[in-house]
């Protein structure tokens, strides 16, 4: 079925890849690769862009999610909460080939959300009196000491969704949601790899998780990861 | 043959869970606690990747690649479950809606400080959700071996490793004992039937308050 592309957002994968460039900041959605776009990650490896700053909840699992791009030495800095599920990132970090900035997972989520919703930062007491507070401004509100955590934005975000309509209204699938709705908001260009693309009106407005205003490009990649449990 | 020690720790931890609790389980032994929830108790398991109401593993062949726990292992969802993004997942944590977190530990201090996210220069996995969970859950239960592989105590006056969160642990369950962290200090509540109070004291590098009689746990 031909889907009317009223907003011009539905593009081919190679058209979408024109936005991915050397030295940019890239948000890779997903949790351990669940909710990541396999096709777009593979295309980024093929294009072999370099010196990326990647923001992702974790480094992925071996060969799944961000791990593949990191293995291919395309990343100079990673902002994340966890790298323990794959050996590559820790190894590159220890060799001085990759800079890693750790943020507690809830804090990382809110920093991305802050970047996406136009806020200048967040205040959280998670990380107070730990290594996380180093170099951060402390602000006291109502007798509690908080850390000022700065917002995160990216040039491009890539994410998976179960369904997108031609405007970019998105529906996710179970635990393949993670940072996806937050990253869609926090990038100059958000690229959605939708399993299914449907006409405008085919998604009940009550079911929309990410409003199409936050989505710039919709592709259908169709790629599938090979999971550790398979 | 008796129950394996890991199972005993998980079973003892599960006894802390009350009907209606919202609970987050860390990787490894804590996850085994799910098997020891008595029938008739309704518990909602929170997995920080975005589900409240995580259920048992699916049958082989019935896995759904988009329904996994925070260790990316396929799960099922129980009736009444919900899915959400990472911000809402940690909103549940930070707002204090989580009753219990059960996680592993590298060190716990006598004030209940927890270290479990980094061994500088050796193991640097990152904190994941551990800092949020440790700091904000109502009751933090740590399951760990009483000593490290070299026999050094992991319960100490002060943690030597970088902290996950200060003053956050409520209860420590080790392969030897159950110790509660209270205002007055560390209280030895129970020991497993494989040890003695003397051995526990010897392997703990902090003062233990002992209120006789110390209960002895025997699992068949």
HADDOCK unambig.tbl for C-alpha pairs under 7 A between the chains (distance, minus, plus):
assign (segid A and resid 31 and name CA) (segid B and resid 49 and name CA) 6.62 0.50 0.50
assign (segid A and resid 32 and name CA) (segid B and resid 72 and name CA) 6.23 0.50 0.50
assign (segid A and resid 34 and name CA) (segid B and resid 66 and name CA) 6.19 0.50 0.50
assign (segid A and resid 81 and name CA) (segid B and resid 126 and name CA) 5.70 0.50 0.50
assign (segid A and resid 81 and name CA) (segid B and resid 127 and name CA) 5.96 0.50 0.50
assign (segid A and resid 81 and name CA) (segid B and resid 128 and name CA) 4.60 0.50 0.50
assign (segid A and resid 82 and name CA) (segid B and resid 125 and name CA) 5.72 0.50 0.50
assign (segid A and resid 82 and name CA) (segid B and resid 126 and name CA) 4.38 0.50 0.50
assign (segid A and resid 82 and name CA) (segid B and resid 127 and name CA) 5.98 0.50 0.50
assign (segid A and resid 82 and name CA) (segid B and resid 128 and name CA) 4.73 0.50 0.50
assign (segid A and resid 83 and name CA) (segid B and resid 125 and name CA) 5.04 0.50 0.50
assign (segid A and resid 83 and name CA) (segid B and resid 126 and name CA) 6.01 0.50 0.50
assign (segid A and resid 84 and name CA) (segid B and resid 125 and name CA) 4.03 0.50 0.50
assign (segid A and resid 84 and name CA) (segid B and resid 126 and name CA) 6.79 0.50 0.50
assign (segid A and resid 90 and name CA) (segid B and resid 124 and name CA) 6.95 0.50 0.50
assign (segid A and resid 102 and name CA) (segid B and resid 126 and name CA) 6.40 0.50 0.50
assign (segid A and resid 104 and name CA) (segid B and resid 127 and name CA) 6.04 0.50 0.50
assign (segid A and resid 104 and name CA) (segid B and resid 128 and name CA) 5.83 0.50 0.50
assign (segid A and resid 104 and name CA) (segid B and resid 129 and name CA) 5.90 0.50 0.50
assign (segid A and resid 104 and name CA) (segid B and resid 131 and name CA) 6.17 0.50 0.50
assign (segid A and resid 104 and name CA) (segid B and resid 132 and name CA) 6.73 0.50 0.50
assign (segid A and resid 105 and name CA) (segid B and resid 128 and name CA) 5.22 0.50 0.50
assign (segid A and resid 105 and name CA) (segid B and resid 129 and name CA) 4.75 0.50 0.50
assign (segid A and resid 106 and name CA) (segid B and resid 87 and name CA) 6.44 0.50 0.50
assign (segid A and resid 106 and name CA) (segid B and resid 90 and name CA) 5.02 0.50 0.50
assign (segid A and resid 106 and name CA) (segid B and resid 129 and name CA) 6.56 0.50 0.50
assign (segid A and resid 106 and name CA) (segid B and resid 132 and name CA) 6.34 0.50 0.50
assign (segid A and resid 109 and name CA) (segid B and resid 86 and name CA) 6.01 0.50 0.50
assign (segid A and resid 109 and name CA) (segid B and resid 87 and name CA) 5.25 0.50 0.50
assign (segid A and resid 110 and name CA) (segid B and resid 87 and name CA) 6.02 0.50 0.50
assign (segid A and resid 126 and name CA) (segid B and resid 131 and name CA) 6.43 0.50 0.50
assign (segid A and resid 126 and name CA) (segid B and resid 132 and name CA) 5.79 0.50 0.50
assign (segid A and resid 126 and name CA) (segid B and resid 135 and name CA) 6.49 0.50 0.50
assign (segid A and resid 127 and name CA) (segid B and resid 131 and name CA) 6.62 0.50 0.50
assign (segid A and resid 127 and name CA) (segid B and resid 165 and name CA) 6.89 0.50 0.50
assign (segid A and resid 130 and name CA) (segid B and resid 162 and name CA) 6.73 0.50 0.50
assign (segid A and resid 130 and name CA) (segid B and resid 163 and name CA) 5.54 0.50 0.50
assign (segid A and resid 130 and name CA) (segid B and resid 164 and name CA) 6.63 0.50 0.50
assign (segid A and resid 130 and name CA) (segid B and resid 165 and name CA) 6.75 0.50 0.50
assign (segid A and resid 131 and name CA) (segid B and resid 162 and name CA) 6.85 0.50 0.50
assign (segid A and resid 173 and name CA) (segid B and resid 66 and name CA) 6.37 0.50 0.50
assign (segid A and resid 174 and name CA) (segid B and resid 66 and name CA) 5.99 0.50 0.50
assign (segid A and resid 174 and name CA) (segid B and resid 67 and name CA) 5.75 0.50 0.50
assign (segid A and resid 174 and name CA) (segid B and resid 83 and name CA) 5.79 0.50 0.50
assign (segid A and resid 175 and name CA) (segid B and resid 49 and name CA) 6.47 0.50 0.50
assign (segid A and resid 175 and name CA) (segid B and resid 50 and name CA) 5.56 0.50 0.50
assign (segid A and resid 175 and name CA) (segid B and resid 51 and name CA) 6.54 0.50 0.50
assign (segid A and resid 175 and name CA) (segid B and resid 66 and name CA) 5.63 0.50 0.50
assign (segid A and resid 175 and name CA) (segid B and resid 67 and name CA) 5.21 0.50 0.50
assign (segid A and resid 175 and name CA) (segid B and resid 68 and name CA) 6.40 0.50 0.50
assign (segid A and resid 175 and name CA) (segid B and resid 83 and name CA) 6.43 0.50 0.50
assign (segid A and resid 176 and name CA) (segid B and resid 66 and name CA) 5.24 0.50 0.50
assign (segid A and resid 177 and name CA) (segid B and resid 84 and name CA) 6.82 0.50 0.50
assign (segid A and resid 177 and name CA) (segid B and resid 85 and name CA) 5.47 0.50 0.50
assign (segid A and resid 178 and name CA) (segid B and resid 49 and name CA) 5.84 0.50 0.50
assign (segid A and resid 178 and name CA) (segid B and resid 50 and name CA) 6.15 0.50 0.50
assign (segid A and resid 178 and name CA) (segid B and resid 85 and name CA) 4.52 0.50 0.50
assign (segid A and resid 178 and name CA) (segid B and resid 86 and name CA) 4.78 0.50 0.50
assign (segid A and resid 179 and name CA) (segid B and resid 85 and name CA) 5.98 0.50 0.50
assign (segid A and resid 179 and name CA) (segid B and resid 86 and name CA) 5.47 0.50 0.50
assign (segid A and resid 229 and name CA) (segid B and resid 73 and name CA) 6.93 0.50 0.50
